[in-house]
């Protein structure tokens, strides 16, 4: 049986390294810098992001458990921001480069699954540009595997 994407990546330490590298790349990007350096950002943003990704990719429920987060809260905080097409493209590019930065497995199937997850996630999280149709409370963090959305 194939390991989860979380396990294949290297578990919690690997996803925390990925979140840190991704965040650093976003801060270095002239367009992404503003939303990623915003003073209202949670002080544990990187750790929470790593936990969210880990949970979504088949790891433990650290985001909803340890960090008391919800999928609805993640989507709601990104609602109503207008068209983010360029920022989303940059966000994805930072993610792909960050996988290299931290030495995640170069296996093409793994990289395709990870990229597919982030592309889907970007659509899910920024898919309410006018703020309409929030996600109801209680919707679980969506799971992603080698085969896509679970």
N, C-alpha and C positions, 0 to 999 in steps of 0.2 A: 504494500500500500504506500502511496506517495505521501510524504509529510505535508503538513499545511504550509502555506506560503510563509507564515510566521516562523515555523520551525526551520524551513529551508533557508530563510534569510539569516538565521542565527539567533532568533528569539528576541527577548526584550533588550539586551545590550545592543544588538544590531539595529533595531528600530529606533532606539534612543539616539544612536550615532547618526542614523539617517535623518531623523527629525532635526538634530542639531545642525548637520551639514546643510540640509534643505533651508532651514531658517537663516543660516549665515548667507547662503546664496541669495535668498529673497531680500535680505537687508542690503546686500551689495548691488542689487538690481535697482536702477534709477526709478523705475515705475513701481515696483513692488515695495520699495523701501518704506513709503508712507504707511500703507496699512500694516506692515510688519513692525514698525517702530512706534505705533500708536500708543500713547500712555495708558489708555484704558485696557490694553491687552492684559490678559491674566498673567500674574507673575510666574506661573508654572506652565506657560503656553507650550513650550517644547515638550515637556514631560507628558502633558495631557494629549498633545498631538501624537506622540509615540504610542501612548496607551490606546488611543482611538484607532490608529492604524493597526496596532497589534491585535486588538480585539476583532477588527474587521477582517484581518487576514488569517484568522483561525487561532489566535492566542487566547490567553485568559481574559476574563471580563474585567480587566483592570480599569478601563475608562468608566464603565458604569458602576463598578464596585469601589475601587480605591479613590477615584477622582469624583465620584458621585455625578458623573455626566450623563447626558441623554442625547440621543440622536436628534430629537426635536430641538433641543437647545443649540446644537451645532448648526442645524439648518436655519433656525430662527435668527441667529446672530449674523448670518450671511444674506438674509432676505432684504429686499428693498434697496440694493446697492446699484441698480441699473445694469446696463450692459457691461460685462466684465470680460468680453472676448479676448482682448489683448492681455489683460492681467492673467487670465486663466491659461493662455498659451505660455506666458512667461513662467507661471507657477509650475506648469508641467515640465518645462525645460529645466527648471531648477531641480525638480524632483529626479529627473532622469540623470542629470549631471551629479547630483548628490549620491545616487546609487554607486556611481563610479568612485566618487570621493571616498566613500567608506568601505569600498571593496566588497559590495554585495555580490553574490554569485553572478557570473557573466552568462550563465546558461540562457540561451535564447528563449526557451519556453518560460522560464522564471521571469525574465525581463519583460516579455510580452504580457504575462499575467499581471505583473506589478504596474506596468504602464496602463493596461486595460482597467485596472482598479482605479488608478488616479483619474483617468479620463472619465470613467463612469461617475466617480465621486465628485469631480468638478461639476458635472452636469446636475447631479443630485443636490449639491450644496448651493450652487449659484443659479439654479434653475427657476428661481422666483425673483426676478429682477425688480418687479414692482411691489414685492412684499406680499402678494396674494397667496392664498392656499398654503398656510403653514402646515407643517407636519404635526399630526396629533400627538399628544403625550402618549408614552407607552410603546411607541414604535421602536423595536429593537435596533441596535446598531447593525446595519446590513452586513452580511458576511460575504466574503469574496474568496474564491478558490482558484485553482489552476484552470477551472472550466468557466469562471465568471461568477456572476451574482448567484448566491445561494437562496 
